[in-house]
Amino acid sequence: MDMQGSRTLSVTQQQAWEALNDPEVLKLCIPGCDNIEATGDNAYELTNAIKVGPVAAKFKGKLNLADVNAPDSYTIHFEGNGGAAGFGKGNAQVTLVPRDEGCELGYTVHASVGGKIAQVGQRLIDGVAKSMAESFFKRFDEEMTRRHGPPPEEPAVEPGKLKKMWGKLTGGGKDDAST
């Protein structure tokens, strides 16, 4: 399975980087994640409940970060085992690019699955993977808004306000009856 995409985030590149490396944030945002904990430098273990069609299982997995170029990019190597349900493994390249407002997160995923989970069909697996990615980004956006607030809005400019201010500064206003 191959999947790629990008998302515009309303937080800075540094805020996104810190959140993507925070097990607490990841646990909240990864669909079905029961637990994630750091086991060393750039290494994590997690337990994740996944359902693909009629196959449901708890997967125990490992994540290792490689090619870390903070706060711009890294590669995630992952593998998980769901017992009789099967296994999954692969990698994902993640990039963060600063933008005028926030940053853009790009990702490219290469993964393979085996066992019962692979027997449900590639189209179903792809659909579940895309749905999980959408759910992750929705939760991630919500968590970033909760932690950092909504993106700043442009202040509304009232029509004629500058003209009124200029009139007050120069002494020429509507209320000046001497003219």
Secondary structure, DSSP 8 states (H G I E B T S, - for coil): -EEEEEEEESS-HHHHHHHHT-HHHHHHHSTTEEEEEEEETTEEEEEEEEEETTEEEEEEEEEEEEEEETTTEEEEEEEEE-GGG-EEEEEEEEEEEE-SSSEEEEEEEEEEEESGGGGG-HHHHHHHHHHHHHHHHHHHHHHHHHHH-S--------TTHHHHHHHHHHT--TT-TT-
